[in-house]
């Protein structure tokens, strides 16, 4: 009877310990799916007459689901209100919502939808997905880093404005506004 | 050191003459361009003209530096002794104002551009540092400053040119010709 009690106690202790060790990484590998809009940014840099200009979108809706333990299952969707653009100067901001640029009246939203996420080692990852602007879609690859301590996703990628007909007619001259636009994002997320 | 008489040289040096007229052409051209470009609505042409205006303005700034350095090392011809003291004072003051504005006008434009969020990249190649960071209020203040300094410069240049013509046609002295290229001393 005594030995049996001892055996049961040992068993319980071993089980308890293994449950504890299993539970520890599970707590770390939380799924980050609560985007903090106020702390997040979607910005861009473009070159005008050889001069780097910074712009950003003030209104966007980002939803994501990312577990660093299972990065390949991660998903992200970002919907951008293109009329909320700040192109770096009042004059440019007023201009770019117009028909030859974003045509915000006809295409109020730009969006990114991920199709897959790859781990690149360390805290580096890569999201593949479809970027749709002005009704035109392109596949893009967005490398990013993720900091599990702060829940910050930071990344950037380069698009060609010509692929999306951003800047048509007289603005199609890449000698004035360069074709390459660097898109930068900082998404701040929390887990439940 | 050929004609360094007690009254100084009779003519400006070839370098001083070249810098004077290059800067004069630059100021007239850039001022006119500035008036024109600010009247345009946004277009690729407007962006081009703004860039050219800035590039040319910085070029004048550099030429003005060279000119000041040259001026400090080379004594200019003196004003005619027949000029009343008050007129000499007026002429010398106007020259000091012109020197100050040759620096202040491009400098205010450079600062304004930075404050408005546009770095100045000389000829699209050489980025000049942003001495102030982007700030809408400061940008508007510097825009007003740049405009007023330009009107002051325009008024002083017109006065300077009228004075030179008065010397030439009314006083019939050599004040204009000693700054003209080609003429013999």
HADDOCK unambig.tbl for C-alpha pairs under 7 A between the chains (distance, minus, plus):
assign (segid A and resid 49 and name CA) (segid B and resid 51 and name CA) 6.96 0.50 0.50
assign (segid A and resid 49 and name CA) (segid B and resid 124 and name CA) 6.47 0.50 0.50
assign (segid A and resid 50 and name CA) (segid B and resid 121 and name CA) 6.93 0.50 0.50
assign (segid A and resid 50 and name CA) (segid B and resid 124 and name CA) 4.96 0.50 0.50
assign (segid A and resid 51 and name CA) (segid B and resid 119 and name CA) 6.29 0.50 0.50
assign (segid A and resid 51 and name CA) (segid B and resid 121 and name CA) 6.27 0.50 0.50
assign (segid A and resid 53 and name CA) (segid B and resid 118 and name CA) 6.92 0.50 0.50
assign (segid A and resid 88 and name CA) (segid B and resid 117 and name CA) 6.83 0.50 0.50
assign (segid A and resid 170 and name CA) (segid B and resid 44 and name CA) 6.94 0.50 0.50
assign (segid A and resid 171 and name CA) (segid B and resid 44 and name CA) 6.47 0.50 0.50
assign (segid A and resid 176 and name CA) (segid B and resid 44 and name CA) 6.34 0.50 0.50
